Amino acid sequence: MAEYTYEQLKHKTIGDLREIARGLDHEAVQGFSQLNKEHLLPGLCKALGIDTHEHHHVVGGFNKNGAKKKMRELKAEKQSAFEAGDRARVKMLQRRIHRINHQIRAHVR
């Protein structure tokens, strides 16, 4: 039997997925001919032992854990500034959090 990844299965047609399910004897794909792609794909992944979510990898030597830690600190600081009524500081902290979040998304593929 061929080895598949989640991405490969996700890009197959419902006919292709049903053909793969036809060769499997697993309860997760029972009634495969009546299932739509949204329901058949997770069943196939379960039957084939494939992880059903995509993994993201950090590229470019970016320290994602450090950035997330800094965001948590900034969020706590923003909350205390909000409670103190310091709107200018809240706005500044929101922008810093946004900028770090943007950096994380730019370095994760």
C-alpha positions as CSV (number, residue, x, y, z in Angstrom):
1,M,0.0,0.0,0.0
2,A,1.3,3.5,-0.8
3,E,2.3,5.9,1.9
4,Y,0.4,9.1,2.0
5,T,0.8,12.4,3.8
6,Y,-2.1,14.6,5.0
7,E,-1.2,17.2,2.3
8,Q,-1.3,14.6,-0.5
9,L,-4.7,13.3,0.7
10,K,-6.1,16.8,1.1
11,H,-5.4,17.6,-2.5
12,K,-6.9,14.4,-3.9
13,T,-10.4,14.2,-5.4
14,I,-13.3,12.5,-3.5
15,G,-13.1,9.7,-6.1
16,D,-9.5,9.1,-5.4
17,L,-10.1,9.2,-1.6
18,R,-13.0,6.6,-2.0
19,E,-10.7,4.4,-4.1
20,I,-8.1,4.4,-1.3
21,A,-10.8,3.7,1.3
22,R,-12.1,0.8,-0.8
23,G,-8.8,-1.0,-0.1
24,L,-9.0,-0.5,3.7
25,D,-10.8,-2.6,6.3
26,H,-11.2,-0.1,9.1
27,E,-14.2,1.2,11.0
28,A,-13.2,4.8,10.4
29,V,-13.9,4.4,6.7
30,Q,-17.1,2.3,6.8
31,G,-19.7,3.7,4.5
32,F,-17.0,5.6,2.6
33,S,-19.2,5.7,-0.6
34,Q,-21.7,7.9,1.3
35,L,-19.2,10.2,2.9
36,N,-18.2,13.6,1.5
37,K,-14.6,14.7,1.5
38,E,-14.9,16.6,4.7
39,H,-15.8,13.5,6.6
40,L,-13.8,10.9,4.6
41,L,-10.5,12.7,4.9
42,P,-10.2,12.4,8.8
43,G,-11.4,8.8,8.6
44,L,-8.7,7.9,6.1
45,C,-6.1,9.7,8.2
46,K,-7.2,7.6,11.2
47,A,-7.2,4.4,9.3
48,L,-3.8,5.1,7.8
49,G,-2.3,6.4,11.0
50,I,-1.6,9.9,9.6
51,D,-1.5,13.0,11.7
52,T,-4.5,15.2,10.7
53,H,-2.9,18.6,11.3
54,E,-0.2,20.4,9.5
55,H,3.0,21.1,11.4
56,H,4.7,24.5,11.1
57,H,8.4,24.9,11.1
58,V,10.4,28.0,12.0
59,V,12.8,29.2,9.4
60,G,15.6,31.8,9.3
61,G,16.9,31.2,12.9
62,F,14.0,33.0,14.5
63,N,13.4,32.3,18.2
64,K,9.7,31.6,18.2
65,N,9.6,30.6,21.9
66,G,11.4,33.8,23.0
67,A,9.0,35.8,20.9
68,K,5.9,34.1,22.4
69,K,7.3,34.6,25.9
70,K,7.8,38.4,25.2
71,M,4.2,38.5,23.8
72,R,2.9,37.0,27.1
73,E,4.8,39.6,29.1
74,L,3.5,42.4,26.9
75,K,-0.1,41.2,27.2
76,A,0.2,41.1,31.0
77,E,1.7,44.6,30.9
78,K,-1.1,45.8,28.6
79,Q,-3.8,44.4,31.0
80,S,-2.3,46.3,33.9
81,A,-2.1,49.5,31.8
82,F,-5.7,49.0,30.7
83,E,-6.8,48.6,34.4
84,A,-4.9,51.8,35.2
85,G,-6.6,53.7,32.4
86,D,-3.4,54.5,30.5
87,R,-4.8,54.4,27.0
88,A,-1.6,55.6,25.3
89,R,0.4,52.8,26.8
90,V,-2.3,50.2,25.9
91,K,-2.1,51.4,22.3
92,M,1.7,51.3,22.2
93,L,1.7,47.8,23.7
94,Q,-0.9,46.6,21.3
95,R,1.3,47.7,18.4
96,R,4.3,45.9,19.9
97,I,2.3,42.7,20.3
98,H,1.1,43.0,16.7
99,R,4.6,43.5,15.4
100,I,5.9,40.4,17.2
101,N,3.0,38.4,16.0
102,H,3.7,39.5,12.5
103,Q,7.3,38.4,12.9
104,I,6.3,35.0,14.1
105,R,4.0,34.5,11.1
106,A,6.7,35.7,8.7
107,H,9.2,33.1,10.0
108,V,6.9,30.1,10.3
109,R,6.2,28.0,7.3
